[in-house]
Amino acid sequence: MAQPIHSIPNAGGRAQRTILVVDDAPDNLVVLSELLQPHYRVRAAISGVRALDIARTEPRPDLILLDIMMPEMDG
């Protein structure tokens, strides 16, 4: 399978994947980011609107983890 253009190699020579974490609770963003960062490039958003903005920019997420119940715009 071809690697996306925006992926960068990690120390093992494999492309580092990007995960976008979306949650309205800042503590949840911190915990998930800390758990995932050793293995993935993590981007975080505190709202659905911000998540859409981030998802449209490089590096685009390979996976989005999102809170289903959020104010304004939910999952």
C-alpha positions in Angstrom: 0.0 0.0 0.0 1.4 3.4 -0.9 2.1 5.8 1.9 0.3 9.2 1.9 2.5 12.1 0.8 2.1 13.8 4.2 3.5 10.9 6.2 7.0 11.3 7.6 9.3 8.4 8.5 9.7 7.7 12.2 12.9 6.3 13.8 12.0 2.8 12.6 11.8 3.9 9.0 8.0 3.5 8.8 5.7 6.4 8.1 4.2 8.1 11.1 0.4 8.2 11.1 -1.6 11.2 12.2 -4.5 10.9 14.6 -6.9 13.8 15.3 -8.4 13.7 18.7 -11.6 15.7 19.2 -13.1 16.3 22.7 -14.6 19.2 24.5 -12.9 18.1 27.8 -9.3 19.4 27.8 -8.3 16.7 30.3 -9.3 14.0 27.9 -7.3 15.6 25.1 -4.2 15.6 27.3 -4.6 12.0 28.4 -5.2 10.7 24.9 -2.4 12.8 23.4 0.1 11.6 26.0 -0.9 7.9 25.3 -0.7 8.2 21.6 2.2 10.5 21.0 5.0 7.9 21.4 3.5 6.1 18.4 1.6 8.7 16.3 1.6 12.3 15.3 -1.4 13.7 17.4 -3.4 16.7 16.6 -6.2 17.9 19.0 -9.4 19.9 18.7 -11.7 21.1 21.4 -14.7 21.6 19.1 -16.3 20.1 16.0 -15.7 23.3 14.0 -12.0 23.3 14.9 -11.8 19.6 14.1 -13.1 20.3 10.6 -10.5 23.1 10.1 -7.7 20.8 11.2 -8.9 17.9 9.1 -8.6 20.0 6.0 -5.0 20.9 6.6 -1.8 19.0 6.2 -0.9 16.6 7.6 -4.5 15.2 7.2 -5.5 12.7 9.8 -5.4 9.0 9.1 -7.8 8.4 12.0 -10.2 10.7 13.9 -11.1 9.8 17.5 -14.0 12.0 18.6 -16.4 12.6 21.5 -19.9 11.9 20.3 -21.7 14.4 22.7 -20.2 17.9 22.4 -21.8 21.4 22.5 -22.6 23.2 19.2 -21.6 20.4 16.8 -21.3 16.8 18.0 -20.0 13.5 16.6 
